[in-house]
Amino acid sequence: MKKNMGAADRIIRVIIAAIIVTLYFTGILSGTAGIILLVLAGIFLLTSTISLCPLYGIFGINTCNAKSQK
């Protein structure tokens, strides 16, 4: 599969995931909303690790530059 996420997009996702995890484990986020956001953080980490976002493929978005798509 072709990568469709650039470096900046991956870094932003990791930062957002880290913030969500920190807020959840400090008790600021809790309940159903906290669990949903924790799952979203996991998805962000997974997609940034593999540099592939399935929703980007569906909508035809590509934030990866041409050199690093290999």
CHARMM-style PDB file with segment names, atoms N, HN, CA, C and O in Angstrom:
ATOM      1  N   MET     1       0.827  -1.172   0.000  1.00  0.00      PROA
ATOM      2  CA  MET     1       0.000   0.000   0.000  1.00  0.00      PROA
ATOM      3  C   MET     1       0.879   1.247   0.000  1.00  0.00      PROA
ATOM      4  O   MET     1       1.936   1.282   0.631  1.00  0.00      PROA
ATOM      5  N   LYS     2       0.428   2.252  -0.709  1.00  0.00      PROA
ATOM      6  HN  LYS     2      -0.430   2.224  -1.221  1.00  0.00      PROA
ATOM      7  CA  LYS     2       1.177   3.495  -0.784  1.00  0.00      PROA
ATOM      8  C   LYS     2       0.943   4.342   0.456  1.00  0.00      PROA
ATOM      9  O   LYS     2      -0.168   4.411   0.980  1.00  0.00      PROA
ATOM     10  N   LYS     3       1.997   4.977   0.909  1.00  0.00      PROA
ATOM     11  HN  LYS     3       2.900   4.921   0.483  1.00  0.00      PROA
ATOM     12  CA  LYS     3       1.874   5.878   2.043  1.00  0.00      PROA
ATOM     13  C   LYS     3       1.153   7.141   1.593  1.00  0.00      PROA
ATOM     14  O   LYS     3       1.365   7.619   0.478  1.00  0.00      PROA
ATOM     15  N   ASN     4       0.302   7.682   2.458  1.00  0.00      PROA
ATOM     16  HN  ASN     4       0.129   7.295   3.364  1.00  0.00      PROA
ATOM     17  CA  ASN     4      -0.412   8.901   2.093  1.00  0.00      PROA
ATOM     18  C   ASN     4      -0.368   9.961   3.196  1.00  0.00      PROA
ATOM     19  O   ASN     4      -1.163  10.901   3.194  1.00  0.00      PROA
ATOM     20  N   MET     5       0.569   9.801   4.140  1.00  0.00      PROA
ATOM     21  HN  MET     5       1.214   9.037   4.142  1.00  0.00      PROA
ATOM     22  CA  MET     5       0.703  10.778   5.222  1.00  0.00      PROA
ATOM     23  C   MET     5       2.124  11.323   5.243  1.00  0.00      PROA
ATOM     24  O   MET     5       3.094  10.565   5.243  1.00  0.00      PROA
ATOM     25  N   GLY     6       2.230  12.631   5.260  1.00  0.00      PROA
ATOM     26  HN  GLY     6       1.442  13.247   5.260  1.00  0.00      PROA
ATOM     27  CA  GLY     6       3.519  13.286   5.342  1.00  0.00      PROA
ATOM     28  C   GLY     6       4.021  13.360   6.771  1.00  0.00      PROA
ATOM     29  O   GLY     6       3.312  13.005   7.712  1.00  0.00      PROA
ATOM     30  N   ALA     7       5.250  13.825   6.923  1.00  0.00      PROA
ATOM     31  HN  ALA     7       5.827  14.114   6.159  1.00  0.00      PROA
ATOM     32  CA  ALA     7       5.897  13.896   8.231  1.00  0.00      PROA
ATOM     33  C   ALA     7       5.161  14.841   9.179  1.00  0.00      PROA
ATOM     34  O   ALA     7       4.972  14.525  10.354  1.00  0.00      PROA
ATOM     35  N   ALA     8       4.752  15.983   8.673  1.00  0.00      PROA
ATOM     36  HN  ALA     8       4.905  16.239   7.718  1.00  0.00      PROA
ATOM     37  CA  ALA     8       4.060  16.954   9.533  1.00  0.00      PROA
ATOM     38  C   ALA     8       2.739  16.379  10.035  1.00  0.00      PROA
ATOM     39  O   ALA     8       2.393  16.559  11.203  1.00  0.00      PROA
ATOM     40  N   ASP     9       2.011  15.701   9.182  1.00  0.00      PROA
ATOM     41  HN  ASP     9       2.292  15.555   8.234  1.00  0.00      PROA
ATOM     42  CA  ASP     9       0.740  15.093   9.558  1.00  0.00      PROA
ATOM     43  C   ASP     9       0.952  14.023  10.631  1.00  0.00      PROA
ATOM     44  O   ASP     9       0.180  13.940  11.587  1.00  0.00      PROA
ATOM     45  N   ARG    10       1.988  13.213  10.476  1.00  0.00      PROA
ATOM     46  HN  ARG    10       2.615  13.281   9.699  1.00  0.00      PROA
ATOM     47  CA  ARG    10       2.276  12.168  11.455  1.00  0.00      PROA
ATOM     48  C   ARG    10       2.663  12.757  12.802  1.00  0.00      PROA
ATOM     49  O   ARG    10       2.229  12.259  13.841  1.00  0.00      PROA
ATOM     50  N   ILE    11       3.471  13.809  12.802  1.00  0.00      PROA
ATOM     51  HN  ILE    11       3.824  14.213  11.958  1.00  0.00      PROA
ATOM     52  CA  ILE    11       3.890  14.445  14.053  1.00  0.00      PROA
ATOM     53  C   ILE    11       2.698  15.047  14.783  1.00  0.00      PROA
ATOM     54  O   ILE    11       2.583  14.913  16.002  1.00  0.00      PROA
ATOM     55  N   ILE    12       1.814  15.706  14.051  1.00  0.00      PROA
ATOM     56  HN  ILE    12       1.907  15.814  13.061  1.00  0.00      PROA
ATOM     57  CA  ILE    12       0.623  16.307  14.653  1.00  0.00      PROA
ATOM     58  C   ILE    12      -0.251  15.235  15.290  1.00  0.00      PROA
ATOM     59  O   ILE    12      -0.769  15.434  16.389  1.00  0.00      PROA
ATOM     60  N   ARG    13      -0.422  14.099  14.615  1.00  0.00      PROA
ATOM     61  HN  ARG    13      -0.001  13.937  13.722  1.00  0.00      PROA
ATOM     62  CA  ARG    13      -1.232  13.017  15.164  1.00  0.00      PROA
ATOM     63  C   ARG    13      -0.625  12.440  16.439  1.00  0.00      PROA
ATOM     64  O   ARG    13      -1.350  12.132  17.386  1.00  0.00      PROA
ATOM     65  N   VAL    14       0.698  12.291  16.471  1.00  0.00      PROA
ATOM     66  HN  VAL    14       1.286  12.541  15.703  1.00  0.00      PROA
ATOM     67  CA  VAL    14       1.361  11.759  17.671  1.00  0.00      PROA
ATOM     68  C   VAL    14       1.200  12.738  18.836  1.00  0.00      PROA
ATOM     69  O   VAL    14       0.956  12.318  19.968  1.00  0.00      PROA
ATOM     70  N   ILE    15       1.335  14.021  18.569  1.00  0.00      PROA
ATOM     71  HN  ILE    15       1.533  14.362  17.649  1.00  0.00      PROA
ATOM     72  CA  ILE    15       1.173  15.030  19.624  1.00  0.00      PROA
ATOM     73  C   ILE    15      -0.255  15.013  20.172  1.00  0.00      PROA
ATOM     74  O   ILE    15      -0.453  15.047  21.386  1.00  0.00      PROA
ATOM     75  N   ILE    16      -1.245  14.961  19.286  1.00  0.00      PROA
ATOM     76  HN  ILE    16      -1.085  14.934  18.299  1.00  0.00      PROA
ATOM     77  CA  ILE    16      -2.639  14.912  19.725  1.00  0.00      PROA
ATOM     78  C   ILE    16      -2.901  13.654  20.546  1.00  0.00      PROA
ATOM     79  O   ILE    16      -3.574  13.708  21.576  1.00  0.00      PROA
ATOM     80  N   ALA    17      -2.368  12.519  20.087  1.00  0.00      PROA
ATOM     81  HN  ALA    17      -1.822  12.475  19.250  1.00  0.00      PROA
ATOM     82  CA  ALA    17      -2.558  11.269  20.828  1.00  0.00      PROA
ATOM     83  C   ALA    17      -1.912  11.351  22.205  1.00  0.00      PROA
ATOM     84  O   ALA    17      -2.493  10.880  23.184  1.00  0.00      PROA
ATOM     85  N   ALA    18      -0.728  11.937  22.299  1.00  0.00      PROA
ATOM     86  HN  ALA    18      -0.257  12.319  21.504  1.00  0.00      PROA
ATOM     87  CA  ALA    18      -0.046  12.072  23.589  1.00  0.00      PROA
ATOM     88  C   ALA    18      -0.848  12.958  24.539  1.00  0.00      PROA
ATOM     89  O   ALA    18      -0.936  12.671  25.733  1.00  0.00      PROA
ATOM     90  N   ILE    19      -1.425  14.019  24.019  1.00  0.00      PROA
ATOM     91  HN  ILE    19      -1.353  14.253  23.050  1.00  0.00      PROA
ATOM     92  CA  ILE    19      -2.248  14.906  24.849  1.00  0.00      PROA
ATOM     93  C   ILE    19      -3.480  14.168  25.366  1.00  0.00      PROA
ATOM     94  O   ILE    19      -3.821  14.281  26.544  1.00  0.00      PROA
ATOM     95  N   ILE    20      -4.147  13.415  24.495  1.00  0.00      PROA
ATOM     96  HN  ILE    20      -3.870  13.324  23.539  1.00  0.00      PROA
ATOM     97  CA  ILE    20      -5.340  12.678  24.906  1.00  0.00      PROA
ATOM     98  C   ILE    20      -4.996  11.638  25.966  1.00  0.00      PROA
ATOM     99  O   ILE    20      -5.712  11.507  26.959  1.00  0.00      PROA
ATOM    100  N   VAL    21      -3.917  10.902  25.767  1.00  0.00      PROA
ATOM    101  HN  VAL    21      -3.335  11.008  24.961  1.00  0.00      PROA
ATOM    102  CA  VAL    21      -3.518   9.881  26.741  1.00  0.00      PROA
ATOM    103  C   VAL    21      -3.184  10.519  28.081  1.00  0.00      PROA
ATOM    104  O   VAL    21      -3.568  10.003  29.131  1.00  0.00      PROA
ATOM    105  N   THR    22      -2.470  11.639  28.049  1.00  0.00      PROA
ATOM    106  HN  THR    22      -2.159  12.058  27.196  1.00  0.00      PROA
ATOM    107  CA  THR    22      -2.122  12.338  29.293  1.00  0.00      PROA
ATOM    108  C   THR    22      -3.370  12.813  30.019  1.00  0.00      PROA
ATOM    109  O   THR    22      -3.484  12.643  31.232  1.00  0.00      PROA
ATOM    110  N   LEU    23      -4.303  13.405  29.290  1.00  0.00      PROA
ATOM    111  HN  LEU    23      -4.210  13.543  28.304  1.00  0.00      PROA
ATOM    112  CA  LEU    23      -5.543  13.881  29.912  1.00  0.00      PROA
ATOM    113  C   LEU    23      -6.360  12.730  30.485  1.00  0.00      PROA
ATOM    114  O   LEU    23      -6.984  12.875  31.536  1.00  0.00      PROA
ATOM    115  N   TYR    24      -6.361  11.591  29.803  1.00  0.00      PROA
ATOM    116  HN  TYR    24      -5.854  11.474  28.949  1.00  0.00      PROA
ATOM    117  CA  TYR    24      -7.128  10.452  30.295  1.00  0.00      PROA
ATOM    118  C   TYR    24      -6.525   9.901  31.588  1.00  0.00      PROA
ATOM    119  O   TYR    24      -7.251   9.654  32.551  1.00  0.00      PROA
ATOM    120  N   PHE    25      -5.212   9.710  31.617  1.00  0.00      PROA
ATOM    121  HN  PHE    25      -4.623   9.911  30.835  1.00  0.00      PROA
ATOM    122  CA  PHE    25      -4.590   9.097  32.785  1.00  0.00      PROA
ATOM    123  C   PHE    25      -4.408  10.061  33.956  1.00  0.00      PROA
ATOM    124  O   PHE    25      -4.113   9.619  35.066  1.00  0.00      PROA
ATOM    125  N   THR    26      -4.576  11.346  33.739  1.00  0.00      PROA
ATOM    126  HN  THR    26      -4.816  11.704  32.837  1.00  0.00      PROA
ATOM    127  CA  THR    26      -4.581  12.282  34.866  1.00  0.00      PROA
ATOM    128  C   THR    26      -5.983  12.497  35.409  1.00  0.00      PROA
ATOM    129  O   THR    26      -6.160  13.184  36.415  1.00  0.00      PROA
ATOM    130  N   GLY    27      -6.977  11.918  34.756  1.00  0.00      PROA
ATOM    131  HN  GLY    27      -6.833  11.359  33.939  1.00  0.00      PROA
ATOM    132  CA  GLY    27      -8.337  11.984  35.254  1.00  0.00      PROA
ATOM    133  C   GLY    27      -9.152  13.152  34.736  1.00  0.00      PROA
ATOM    134  O   GLY    27     -10.305  13.323  35.132  1.00  0.00      PROA
ATOM    135  N   ILE    28      -8.584  13.948  33.870  1.00  0.00      PROA
ATOM    136  HN  ILE    28      -7.647  13.809  33.549  1.00  0.00      PROA
ATOM    137  CA  ILE    28      -9.327  15.081  33.315  1.00  0.00      PROA
ATOM    138  C   ILE    28     -10.392  14.581  32.339  1.00  0.00      PROA
ATOM    139  O   ILE    28     -11.512  15.092  32.326  1.00  0.00      PROA
ATOM    140  N   LEU    29     -10.048  13.595  31.533  1.00  0.00      PROA
ATOM    141  HN  LEU    29      -9.138  13.180  31.544  1.00  0.00      PROA
ATOM    142  CA  LEU    29     -11.023  12.938  30.661  1.00  0.00      PROA
ATOM    143  C   LEU    29     -11.442  11.640  31.331  1.00  0.00      PROA
ATOM    144  O   LEU    29     -10.599  10.866  31.785  1.00  0.00      PROA
ATOM    145  N   SER    30     -12.738  11.406  31.390  1.00  0.00      PROA
ATOM    146  HN  SER    30     -13.423  12.034  31.020  1.00  0.00      PROA
ATOM    147  CA  SER    30     -13.202  10.158  31.999  1.00  0.00      PROA
ATOM    148  C   SER    30     -14.522   9.752  31.375  1.00  0.00      PROA
ATOM    149  O   SER    30     -15.096  10.483  30.568  1.00  0.00      PROA
ATOM    150  N   GLY    31     -14.987   8.601  31.750  1.00  0.00      PROA
ATOM    151  HN  GLY    31     -14.521   8.007  32.406  1.00  0.00      PROA
ATOM    152  CA  GLY    31     -16.268   8.121  31.251  1.00  0.00      PROA
ATOM    153  C   GLY    31     -16.207   7.682  29.806  1.00  0.00      PROA
ATOM    154  O   GLY    31     -15.153   7.330  29.274  1.00  0.00      PROA
ATOM    155  N   THR    32     -17.372   7.715  29.191  1.00  0.00      PROA
ATOM    156  HN  THR    32     -18.227   8.000  29.622  1.00  0.00      PROA
ATOM    157  CA  THR    32     -17.486   7.263  27.804  1.00  0.00      PROA
ATOM    158  C   THR    32     -16.681   8.136  26.855  1.00  0.00      PROA
ATOM    159  O   THR    32     -16.030   7.624  25.944  1.00  0.00      PROA
ATOM    160  N   ALA    33     -16.719   9.425  27.054  1.00  0.00      PROA
ATOM    161  HN  ALA    33     -17.248   9.841  27.794  1.00  0.00      PROA
ATOM    162  CA  ALA    33     -15.969  10.339  26.186  1.00  0.00      PROA
ATOM    163  C   ALA    33     -14.471  10.073  26.295  1.00  0.00      PROA
ATOM    164  O   ALA    33     -13.757  10.119  25.293  1.00  0.00      PROA
ATOM    165  N   GLY    34     -13.994   9.796  27.499  1.00  0.00      PROA
ATOM    166  HN  GLY    34     -14.574   9.759  28.313  1.00  0.00      PROA
ATOM    167  CA  GLY    34     -12.577   9.499  27.697  1.00  0.00      PROA
ATOM    168  C   GLY    34     -12.158   8.226  26.982  1.00  0.00      PROA
ATOM    169  O   GLY    34     -11.085   8.169  26.382  1.00  0.00      PROA
ATOM    170  N   ILE    35     -13.001   7.210  27.045  1.00  0.00      PROA
ATOM    171  HN  ILE    35     -13.873   7.256  27.533  1.00  0.00      PROA
ATOM    172  CA  ILE    35     -12.679   5.947  26.380  1.00  0.00      PROA
ATOM    173  C   ILE    35     -12.694   6.110  24.868  1.00  0.00      PROA
ATOM    174  O   ILE    35     -11.823   5.582  24.176  1.00  0.00      PROA
ATOM    175  N   ILE    36     -13.678   6.837  24.353  1.00  0.00      PROA
ATOM    176  HN  ILE    36     -14.385   7.266  24.915  1.00  0.00      PROA
ATOM    177  CA  ILE    36     -13.743   7.076  22.904  1.00  0.00      PROA
ATOM    178  C   ILE    36     -12.519   7.846  22.435  1.00  0.00      PROA
ATOM    179  O   ILE    36     -11.936   7.509  21.404  1.00  0.00      PROA
ATOM    180  N   LEU    37     -12.122   8.866  23.171  1.00  0.00      PROA
ATOM    181  HN  LEU    37     -12.595   9.139  24.009  1.00  0.00      PROA
ATOM    182  CA  LEU    37     -10.937   9.636  22.787  1.00  0.00      PROA
ATOM    183  C   LEU    37      -9.666   8.809  22.929  1.00  0.00      PROA
ATOM    184  O   LEU    37      -8.725   9.002  22.159  1.00  0.00      PROA
ATOM    185  N   LEU    38      -9.615   7.896  23.892  1.00  0.00      PROA
ATOM    186  HN  LEU    38     -10.379   7.739  24.517  1.00  0.00      PROA
ATOM    187  CA  LEU    38      -8.460   7.024  24.043  1.00  0.00      PROA
ATOM    188  C   LEU    38      -8.340   6.069  22.853  1.00  0.00      PROA
ATOM    189  O   LEU    38      -7.236   5.803  22.378  1.00  0.00      PROA
ATOM    190  N   VAL    39      -9.457   5.563  22.379  1.00  0.00      PROA
ATOM    191  HN  VAL    39     -10.354   5.779  22.765  1.00  0.00      PROA
ATOM    192  CA  VAL    39      -9.457   4.721  21.178  1.00  0.00      PROA
ATOM    193  C   VAL    39      -9.008   5.538  19.970  1.00  0.00      PROA
ATOM    194  O   VAL    39      -8.231   5.055  19.146  1.00  0.00      PROA
ATOM    195  N   LEU    40      -9.492   6.767  19.864  1.00  0.00      PROA
ATOM    196  HN  LEU    40     -10.123   7.159  20.533  1.00  0.00      PROA
ATOM    197  CA  LEU    40      -9.077   7.651  18.774  1.00  0.00      PROA
ATOM    198  C   LEU    40      -7.571   7.915  18.828  1.00  0.00      PROA
ATOM    199  O   LEU    40      -6.911   7.968  17.790  1.00  0.00      PROA
ATOM    200  N   ALA    41      -7.032   8.081  20.031  1.00  0.00      PROA
ATOM    201  HN  ALA    41      -7.568   8.038  20.874  1.00  0.00      PROA
ATOM    202  CA  ALA    41      -5.589   8.281  20.183  1.00  0.00      PROA
ATOM    203  C   ALA    41      -4.823   7.053  19.700  1.00  0.00      PROA
ATOM    204  O   ALA    41      -3.776   7.181  19.066  1.00  0.00      PROA
ATOM    205  N   GLY    42      -5.340   5.874  19.997  1.00  0.00      PROA
ATOM    206  HN  GLY    42      -6.191   5.771  20.512  1.00  0.00      PROA
ATOM    207  CA  GLY    42      -4.708   4.646  19.517  1.00  0.00      PROA
ATOM    208  C   GLY    42      -4.723   4.556  17.999  1.00  0.00      PROA
ATOM    209  O   GLY    42      -3.744   4.129  17.387  1.00  0.00      PROA
ATOM    210  N   ILE    43      -5.831   4.956  17.395  1.00  0.00      PROA
ATOM    211  HN  ILE    43      -6.626   5.302  17.893  1.00  0.00      PROA
ATOM    212  CA  ILE    43      -5.926   4.963  15.936  1.00  0.00      PROA
ATOM    213  C   ILE    43      -4.938   5.971  15.350  1.00  0.00      PROA
ATOM    214  O   ILE    43      -4.281   5.690  14.348  1.00  0.00      PROA
ATOM    215  N   PHE    44      -4.836   7.140  15.975  1.00  0.00      PROA
ATOM    216  HN  PHE    44      -5.370   7.368  16.789  1.00  0.00      PROA
ATOM    217  CA  PHE    44      -3.867   8.139  15.519  1.00  0.00      PROA
ATOM    218  C   PHE    44      -2.449   7.591  15.572  1.00  0.00      PROA
ATOM    219  O   PHE    44      -1.677   7.785  14.633  1.00  0.00      PROA
ATOM    220  N   LEU    45      -2.096   6.910  16.654  1.00  0.00      PROA
ATOM    221  HN  LEU    45      -2.723   6.752  17.417  1.00  0.00      PROA
ATOM    222  CA  LEU    45      -0.756   6.347  16.778  1.00  0.00      PROA
ATOM    223  C   LEU    45      -0.511   5.262  15.732  1.00  0.00      PROA
ATOM    224  O   LEU    45       0.563   5.203  15.134  1.00  0.00      PROA
ATOM    225  N   LEU    46      -1.501   4.411  15.514  1.00  0.00      PROA
ATOM    226  HN  LEU    46      -2.374   4.459  16.000  1.00  0.00      PROA
ATOM    227  CA  LEU    46      -1.354   3.348  14.525  1.00  0.00      PROA
ATOM    228  C   LEU    46      -1.179   3.909  13.119  1.00  0.00      PROA
ATOM    229  O   LEU    46      -0.276   3.498  12.390  1.00  0.00      PROA
ATOM    230  N   THR    47      -2.037   4.843  12.742  1.00  0.00      PROA
ATOM    231  HN  THR    47      -2.770   5.177  13.335  1.00  0.00      PROA
ATOM    232  CA  THR    47      -1.948   5.396  11.384  1.00  0.00      PROA
ATOM    233  C   THR    47      -0.669   6.203  11.182  1.00  0.00      PROA
ATOM    234  O   THR    47      -0.111   6.211  10.085  1.00  0.00      PROA
ATOM    235  N   SER    48      -0.201   6.878  12.225  1.00  0.00      PROA
ATOM    236  HN  SER    48      -0.654   6.872  13.116  1.00  0.00      PROA
ATOM    237  CA  SER    48       1.040   7.634  12.062  1.00  0.00      PROA
ATOM    238  C   SER    48       2.246   6.703  12.014  1.00  0.00      PROA
ATOM    239  O   SER    48       3.255   7.038  11.394  1.00  0.00      PROA
ATOM    240  N   THR    49       2.161   5.549  12.654  1.00  0.00      PROA
ATOM    241  HN  THR    49       1.341   5.277  13.158  1.00  0.00      PROA
ATOM    242  CA  THR    49       3.265   4.584  12.603  1.00  0.00      PROA
ATOM    243  C   THR    49       3.402   3.974  11.218  1.00  0.00      PROA
ATOM    244  O   THR    49       4.516   3.809  10.721  1.00  0.00      PROA
ATOM    245  N   ILE    50       2.285   3.638  10.589  1.00  0.00      PROA
ATOM    246  HN  ILE    50       1.380   3.772  10.992  1.00  0.00      PROA
ATOM    247  CA  ILE    50       2.352   3.001   9.277  1.00  0.00      PROA
ATOM    248  C   ILE    50       2.253   4.004   8.132  1.00  0.00      PROA
ATOM    249  O   ILE    50       2.319   3.616   6.966  1.00  0.00      PROA
ATOM    250  N   SER    51       2.096   5.281   8.448  1.00  0.00      PROA
ATOM    251  HN  SER    51       2.042   5.596   9.396  1.00  0.00      PROA
ATOM    252  CA  SER    51       2.015   6.362   7.446  1.00  0.00      PROA
ATOM    253  C   SER    51       0.891   6.167   6.443  1.00  0.00      PROA
ATOM    254  O   SER    51       1.017   6.542   5.277  1.00  0.00      PROA
ATOM    255  N   LEU    52      -0.190   5.587   6.891  1.00  0.00      PROA
ATOM    256  HN  LEU    52      -0.293   5.282   7.838  1.00  0.00      PROA
ATOM    257  CA  LEU    52      -1.306   5.320   6.001  1.00  0.00      PROA
ATOM    258  C   LEU    52      -2.613   5.580   6.737  1.00  0.00      PROA
ATOM    259  O   LEU    52      -2.869   4.998   7.791  1.00  0.00      PROA
ATOM    260  N   CYS    53      -3.431   6.452   6.177  1.00  0.00      PROA
ATOM    261  HN  CYS    53      -3.223   6.925   5.320  1.00  0.00      PROA
ATOM    262  CA  CYS    53      -4.739   6.737   6.750  1.00  0.00      PROA
ATOM    263  C   CYS    53      -5.802   6.264   5.753  1.00  0.00      PROA
ATOM    264  O   CYS    53      -5.878   6.788   4.641  1.00  0.00      PROA
ATOM    265  N   PRO    54      -6.619   5.283   6.136  1.00  0.00      PROA
ATOM    266  CA  PRO    54      -7.642   4.785   5.217  1.00  0.00      PROA
ATOM    267  C   PRO    54      -8.630   5.859   4.765  1.00  0.00      PROA
ATOM    268  O   PRO    54      -9.079   5.833   3.619  1.00  0.00      PROA
ATOM    269  N   LEU    55      -8.973   6.795   5.635  1.00  0.00      PROA
ATOM    270  HN  LEU    55      -8.608   6.817   6.566  1.00  0.00      PROA
ATOM    271  CA  LEU    55      -9.896   7.865   5.235  1.00  0.00      PROA
ATOM    272  C   LEU    55      -9.278   8.773   4.183  1.00  0.00      PROA
ATOM    273  O   LEU    55      -9.986   9.282   3.313  1.00  0.00      PROA
ATOM    274  N   TYR    56      -7.970   8.982   4.250  1.00  0.00      PROA
ATOM    275  HN  TYR    56      -7.395   8.568   4.956  1.00  0.00      PROA
ATOM    276  CA  TYR    56      -7.303   9.774   3.220  1.00  0.00      PROA
ATOM    277  C   TYR    56      -7.448   9.091   1.861  1.00  0.00      PROA
ATOM    278  O   TYR    56      -7.661   9.759   0.849  1.00  0.00      PROA
ATOM    279  N   GLY    57      -7.335   7.773   1.836  1.00  0.00      PROA
ATOM    280  HN  GLY    57      -7.162   7.230   2.658  1.00  0.00      PROA
ATOM    281  CA  GLY    57      -7.489   7.031   0.586  1.00  0.00      PROA
ATOM    282  C   GLY    57      -8.885   7.162   0.015  1.00  0.00      PROA
ATOM    283  O   GLY    57      -9.056   7.306  -1.196  1.00  0.00      PROA
ATOM    284  N   ILE    58      -9.881   7.112   0.878  1.00  0.00      PROA
ATOM    285  HN  ILE    58      -9.743   6.995   1.862  1.00  0.00      PROA
ATOM    286  CA  ILE    58     -11.275   7.227   0.422  1.00  0.00      PROA
ATOM    287  C   ILE    58     -11.542   8.599  -0.189  1.00  0.00      PROA
ATOM    288  O   ILE    58     -12.201   8.711  -1.223  1.00  0.00      PROA
ATOM    289  N   PHE    59     -11.020   9.647   0.464  1.00  0.00      PROA
ATOM    290  HN  PHE    59     -10.485   9.556   1.304  1.00  0.00      PROA
ATOM    291  CA  PHE    59     -11.266  11.010  -0.006  1.00  0.00      PROA
ATOM    292  C   PHE    59     -10.214  11.526  -0.978  1.00  0.00      PROA
ATOM    293  O   PHE    59     -10.325  12.655  -1.457  1.00  0.00      PROA
ATOM    294  N   GLY    60      -9.193  10.723  -1.280  1.00  0.00      PROA
ATOM    295  HN  GLY    60      -9.103   9.806  -0.891  1.00  0.00      PROA
ATOM    296  CA  GLY    60      -8.172  11.116  -2.245  1.00  0.00      PROA
ATOM    297  C   GLY    60      -7.191  12.142  -1.720  1.00  0.00      PROA
ATOM    298  O   GLY    60      -6.618  12.901  -2.501  1.00  0.00      PROA
ATOM    299  N   ILE    61      -6.987  12.181  -0.419  1.00  0.00      PROA
ATOM    300  HN  ILE    61      -7.452  11.564   0.215  1.00  0.00      PROA
ATOM    301  CA  ILE    61      -6.058  13.127   0.188  1.00  0.00      PROA
ATOM    302  C   ILE    61      -4.691  12.475   0.284  1.00  0.00      PROA
ATOM    303  O   ILE    61      -4.580  11.296   0.617  1.00  0.00      PROA
ATOM    304  N   ASN    62      -3.654  13.242  -0.007  1.00  0.00      PROA
ATOM    305  HN  ASN    62      -3.745  14.200  -0.277  1.00  0.00      PROA
ATOM    306  CA  ASN    62      -2.293  12.736   0.104  1.00  0.00      PROA
ATOM    307  C   ASN    62      -1.407  13.871   0.623  1.00  0.00      PROA
ATOM    308  O   ASN    62      -1.166  14.845  -0.089  1.00  0.00      PROA
ATOM    309  N   THR    63      -0.924  13.747   1.855  1.00  0.00      PROA
ATOM    310  HN  THR    63      -1.119  12.955   2.434  1.00  0.00      PROA
ATOM    311  CA  THR    63      -0.059  14.779   2.419  1.00  0.00      PROA
ATOM    312  C   THR    63       1.403  14.392   2.334  1.00  0.00      PROA
ATOM    313  O   THR    63       2.270  15.113   2.830  1.00  0.00      PROA
ATOM    314  N   CYS    64       1.682  13.266   1.715  1.00  0.00      PROA
ATOM    315  HN  CYS    64       0.978  12.680   1.312  1.00  0.00      PROA
ATOM    316  CA  CYS    64       3.046  12.767   1.566  1.00  0.00      PROA
ATOM    317  C   CYS    64       3.659  13.369   0.303  1.00  0.00      PROA
ATOM    318  O   CYS    64       3.012  13.438  -0.742  1.00  0.00      PROA
ATOM    319  N   ASN    65       4.922  13.806   0.414  1.00  0.00      PROA
ATOM    320  HN  ASN    65       5.448  13.751   1.263  1.00  0.00      PROA
ATOM    321  CA  ASN    65       5.555  14.345  -0.795  1.00  0.00      PROA
ATOM    322  C   ASN    65       5.922  13.203  -1.744  1.00  0.00      PROA
ATOM    323  O   ASN    65       5.953  12.043  -1.334  1.00  0.00      PROA
ATOM    324  N   ALA    66       6.192  13.515  -2.971  1.00  0.00      PROA
ATOM    325  HN  ALA    66       6.167  14.457  -3.305  1.00  0.00      PROA
ATOM    326  CA  ALA    66       6.388  12.508  -4.023  1.00  0.00      PROA
ATOM    327  C   ALA    66       7.608  11.631  -3.773  1.00  0.00      PROA
ATOM    328  O   ALA    66       7.588  10.460  -4.153  1.00  0.00      PROA
ATOM    329  N   LYS    67       8.654  12.135  -3.159  1.00  0.00      PROA
ATOM    330  HN  LYS    67       8.670  13.086  -2.851  1.00  0.00      PROA
ATOM    331  CA  LYS    67       9.878  11.364  -2.945  1.00  0.00      PROA
ATOM    332  C   LYS    67       9.700  10.249  -1.925  1.00  0.00      PROA
ATOM    333  O   LYS    67      10.318   9.194  -2.067  1.00  0.00      PROA
ATOM    334  N   SER    68       8.888  10.447  -0.916  1.00  0.00      PROA
ATOM    335  HN  SER    68       8.386  11.305  -0.801  1.00  0.00      PROA
ATOM    336  CA  SER    68       8.763   9.458   0.152  1.00  0.00      PROA
ATOM    337  C   SER    68       7.562   8.533  -0.007  1.00  0.00      PROA
ATOM    338  O   SER    68       7.198   7.852   0.951  1.00  0.00      PROA
ATOM    339  N   GLN    69       6.940   8.481  -1.169  1.00  0.00      PROA
ATOM    340  HN  GLN    69       7.236   9.034  -1.948  1.00  0.00      PROA
ATOM    341  CA  GLN    69       5.787   7.616  -1.383  1.00  0.00      PROA
ATOM    342  C   GLN    69       6.190   6.183  -1.697  1.00  0.00      PROA
ATOM    343  O   GLN    69       5.316   5.319  -1.769  1.00  0.00      PROA
ATOM    344  N   LYS    70       7.431   5.903  -1.881  1.00  0.00      PROA
ATOM    345  HN  LYS    70       8.141   6.606  -1.822  1.00  0.00      PROA
ATOM    346  CA  LYS    70       7.881   4.569  -2.295  1.00  0.00      PROA
ATOM    347  C   LYS    70       7.633   3.531  -1.260  1.00  0.00      PROA
ATOM    348  OT1 LYS    70       7.958   2.362  -1.468  1.00  0.00      PROA
TER     349      LYS     70
END
